[in-house]
Amino acid sequence: MKHVTLEQFTDILEVMTITQSVESGFAITHFGYVDGRRTVAISTCYGNGECYILQ
């Protein structure tokens, strides 16, 4: 899991093919693909929010 800035996170979401999004009360998780690679993008709702990418 890689911690990314909000700007990097939004750049990834722009090119990501999202197959499912889940809101769990404390985070929003997007499942999908970037350039054919399975990708999970997580944004928490704590403070200013933390963003993580898993590939």
ChimeraX attribute file (.defattr): number of C-alpha atoms within 10 A of each C-alpha:
attribute: neighborCount
match mode: 1-to-1
recipient: residues
	/A:1	11
	/A:2	9
	/A:3	13
	/A:4	16
	/A:5	12
	/A:6	15
	/A:7	10
	/A:8	13
	/A:9	18
	/A:10	14
	/A:11	11
	/A:12	16
	/A:13	16
	/A:14	10
	/A:15	11
	/A:16	21
	/A:17	17
	/A:18	16
	/A:19	9
	/A:20	10
	/A:21	14
	/A:22	11
	/A:23	12
	/A:24	10
	/A:25	8
	/A:26	11
	/A:27	16
	/A:28	15
	/A:29	18
	/A:30	21
	/A:31	17
	/A:32	18
	/A:33	19
	/A:34	16
	/A:35	9
	/A:36	9
	/A:37	10
	/A:38	13
	/A:39	19
	/A:40	20
	/A:41	25
	/A:42	24
	/A:43	19
	/A:44	17
	/A:45	14
	/A:46	9
	/A:47	6
	/A:48	8
	/A:49	13
	/A:50	16
	/A:51	23
	/A:52	18
	/A:53	18
	/A:54	12
	/A:55	12
